């Protein structure tokens, strides 16, 4: 069972190029298969917006790609010995009332990492990541620049956003090339 919380891995100059315009986002209903929708967002009003899934190959050498550099930096800093071939990254944008139900990512994942891009968050705004770890439930604040890594067997989800917005990129590292 793996969980890690890393603050200050990225500075603002590294985070800024990762932000995307709201015009690139669509409600997750338009992007996810029905089985995923029902598992993570069983109630329609709780579904966030997301980008398309973007593939990053571990051996890709594009230094001009901030998303690829970010995925590799997270992997090298947080789980340097893990074997992964492909990372699928997806942006998520949550408004008040939206959340993700608790779930596990599954055995096809090596690791998942969440990088928070939220500009302004305070206690009481909601949207904390809830992680079940060693019999306890931990609430992890979605602070800008924070990386949370969870193993494929870790139960996690998010509380409803109550105030403001929550932005994150989720990186799913797999051993599958397809």
N, C-alpha and C positions, 0 to 999 in steps of 0.2 A: 504494500500500500504506500503510495507516494503522494506527498503534498509539499509544496514549497511556496513561500511568499517572498518575493524579491522586490525591494524598493530601490529606486535610483540606479537601475541598470541602464536606463536611457535618459539623456538630457533633453531639454526642450527642442534643441536643434534637430535631434533624431526623431522626436515625436511629431513635429509639425508636418513633415512630408507624408506622414502616414494617414493624415486626415483626408477624407473624401467628401465631396459635396453630397448633400441630401438628394440631389437629382439622380444619383447613381444607386440609390436604395429603393427597394420595393418591399411591400409587405411580404413576410416570410411565406405566406400562403402561396405566392406566385413562384417561389424558389425551391421549396422543399417537397419531397415525396409525401404522400398522405400518411404513411406509417410513421415518419419522423414528426410530422405535424401533430398527430394524435398523441405521440409519446411525450413530446416536449411542451406542446402548447395545446392541451385538450380543449381549452375554453377560447373561443375566437377572439374576444376582446383583449386577451393577454399576449397576442402575437406581435413581436417587434418587426422592424424593417431590417433588411439585410442586403448585402451585396451578393454578387455571384461568388461561387467558391473559386479561389485562385490557387493554382498548383505551383508549388515551389519544389524543385529537385535539389537534393542535398549537394549534388556535384555541379550544379549550375554555377557559372562564373560571371554573372551579370552584376558588376559592382555599381551600376547605375540604378538598380532596382532596390528602393528602400525597404519594400516588404520582404524581399528575399534576404537582404542583410539582417533585418530584424529577426526573421525566423531562425537564421543560423546563429545569431548572437544569443538568443534565448536558449537554443539547444546547447551551444558550447558552454554557456555559463551555468545552466541549471541541470542538464543531464548529458554531460560530455561523452559518456561511454555508451549511451543508448544507440542501438542500431536503428536508423530510419533512412528511408529512401526518398519518400515524397511527403511534403507537408501541404495540407490544404488549409488555406487561410480564408476567413470570412469576416467581414465587418458586420457588427450588429448595432442598431440604434434603438434604444428603448425609451418610450414616453411613459408618463404616469399611467398606472394600471397594468403595464406589461411586465412579464417575468418569464422565467424558465422553470418548469417543475423539476424536482429532484430526479436524477437519473445517473446511470453509469455510461461511459462512452463505448465500452465494449472491447473485446479482445483483439479486434483488428487495428486498434490504436496502440502505439507505443507509449505516447504521452499526449496530453493536451495542455496548452498554455493560453491563458487569457491575459491580454495586455490592455489595460484600461486607458482610454483616451478622454474620459470625462473631464471637462474643464473646471466645473465647480460642483463639488459634492460636500455635503455636511451631514452629520448624524441627524437622523429623522427624515432624510430624503428617500430612504429605501434603496432598493436595488443591490443590496449587499449579496455577495456570493455566500451561499450556505453550503458548508462542507461537513459531511459526517466523517469523523476521524477518531479512531480508538474509543468508540462509544459516546463521543460527545459531538455536539453540533457547533461548528464555529461559524461566526458571521464575519466576513472579510469585506472591508470597505472598498468600494471601487474608486480608489484614488488615482489620479492621473499619473501614468508612468509605472504603476504597480503591475508586476507580473505574478500571476498565480498559476502554478503548475500542478496538475492532478494526474495521477496514474489512471489507467483504464478501468480499474476496479473501485475507484473512489466515488461515492455517492455525492453528487453536487447539483445545485440549481440556484436560482436567484430569488430573492424576495421581490415583491412588487415594487416598482418605482412609484414613489408617492409624490415627489416634487422634482422639478427639473427634468433633465434628460441624462441617460447613461449611454456612453459610447465605448465600444470595445472591439478588439480584433481577437478572434479565437483561432488558434493554430492547432490543427490536428496532425500529429506526426504518425506516419504509418510505415510499415515495411513493405507495403504493396506498391508496385510500380504503376499499376493502372488506376 
